[in-house]
Amino acid sequence: MKIKTFNPIKIIITGEEKYEFLQNLITNDLNKIEDIIYSYLLTPQGKIFVELQIKKREDSLELFCTNDQVGIFDYLQKYSKLSEVNLEKKISLDIDINEKYFTDLLSKGLIDSNVLPHSSFNPSEISPSYIDYKKGCYVGQEVVSRIKHRQLNSKSIIVFQNLFFDESKKIDNFKIILKIKDFFIVRLPINTDFERFENDYGLKKIDAT
């Protein structure tokens, strides 16, 4: 899979119930927010629907999605009918979202899940820090908690830099989810021997910094 286009979006949430509204949807805990917090919206099956940056403003919450594949504004509007909130979509953005933005992240071992196929991955496979396991209910929460407490998560999403890898070569359990420049995003078992990948295949694992 390769990225063809980018669709960044910013959404402003105002109203008396803005915190309660968003708190009931996201995986992280808004009570921890001082300036910015990162979180996921999930499907009812506990898969990543979209990744969000949430910024606290004086009278609002500002949501930023780097690549909206799912129509997040319509999704939020559907739930907003039950709350005293207002949603506003912004087209003008403060950050230029392009291929370089994502490769800069990958060079630090960081993955923005908005470039991955949505509704395909568990949040704990990518950024467990975006999940608060102690907060109350949200969409997909039961599945996420079950995976955590029963230790069902056996795979992780890994960033590799291609040093001299021959893409025609087949490796067991090695399937490239996304390729951007010299970086591969791959889903592999947690107990994978990553040192062997670098020595034998020219694939260097990039740890998050």
Secondary structure as GFF3:
##gff-version 3
##sequence-region A 1 209
A	DSSP	beta_strand	9	14	.	.	.	ID=ss1
A	DSSP	alpha_helix	18	23	.	.	.	ID=ss2
A	DSSP	three_ten_helix	30	32	.	.	.	ID=ss3
A	DSSP	beta_strand	36	42	.	.	.	ID=ss4
A	DSSP	beta_strand	48	56	.	.	.	ID=ss5
A	DSSP	beta_strand	61	65	.	.	.	ID=ss6
A	DSSP	alpha_helix	72	80	.	.	.	ID=ss7
A	DSSP	beta_strand	86	90	.	.	.	ID=ss8
A	DSSP	alpha_helix	99	106	.	.	.	ID=ss9
A	DSSP	three_ten_helix	113	115	.	.	.	ID=ss10
A	DSSP	three_ten_helix	123	125	.	.	.	ID=ss11
A	DSSP	three_ten_helix	128	130	.	.	.	ID=ss12
A	DSSP	alpha_helix	141	149	.	.	.	ID=ss13
A	DSSP	beta_strand	155	162	.	.	.	ID=ss14
A	DSSP	beta_strand	176	180	.	.	.	ID=ss15
A	DSSP	beta_strand	183	189	.	.	.	ID=ss16
A	DSSP	alpha_helix	194	201	.	.	.	ID=ss17
A	DSSP	beta_strand	203	205	.	.	.	ID=ss18
###
